[in-house]
Amino acid sequence: MIFFRYFIEISYDGTPFYGWQRQLGQISVQEAVEIELQKLFSGQEIPIVGCGRTDAGVHAKQYFFHVDFENEINTNQLSYKLNSMLPQAISVQSVFLVDSTLHARFSATKRTYRYFIHQQKNPFLLGKSTYFAKELEINKMQEACGFLLGTQDFSSFAKVHTDVKTHICTVYLASWHVENGQLVFEISADRFLRNMVRSIVGTLLDIGTGKILLTDLPGIIEQKNRSAASQSIAASGLYLWKIEYPEA
């Protein structure tokens, strides 16, 4: 059967949703999109495949999903109609035709997350950044990022009892910087485990406050035990920032 595959790029505020993936009894970003697509196509179910899952409360600056149609569509028209129908928390950025072999999840080569922290109380950042008032030794947090780079087992930072086949990930970048008065952690990898970024940030913050020694981090990684690392920090400051695919 011949079909036309389209990638749809969206951004969303994760606050009102129980993550990306459909879940029984909870509203998800995926369900919100599929409901509107079904309306647009005369009640026909239009399944979509996302580039990954985000947890409840996590935001996405850039997120891709793919959808297959039997006929070519007007991309500008679909983008306009979806934006007029979707909740305010979801915005369609672009719609474009791709090769039928390109997969939103499995073809992605690199994913980047950012975690935002503000250290001065700010009501306008509520739900979009995490307030952390304790004094931090950012130089130690930055030095600790070096231990995260490369290909290794990240079981110590992964949610337990998940159905993944491996906890091996390759981290290309891990770094802290200041942006518009906020402290930002950025991390890029070929793949991420559930809760991985939030537990890494929680651990790095504990290093920054002196609760954990910088030299303890390699041992925490080597233990491959979730209880060895710190608690996960709140979802509100986490953003799926960028997804990269092969240039072709």
Summary of the structure (lengths in Angstrom):
residues: 248
radius of gyration: 19.3
end to end distance: 23.4
largest distance: 60.2
contacts: 735
relative contact order: 0.18
helix: 28%
strand: 31%
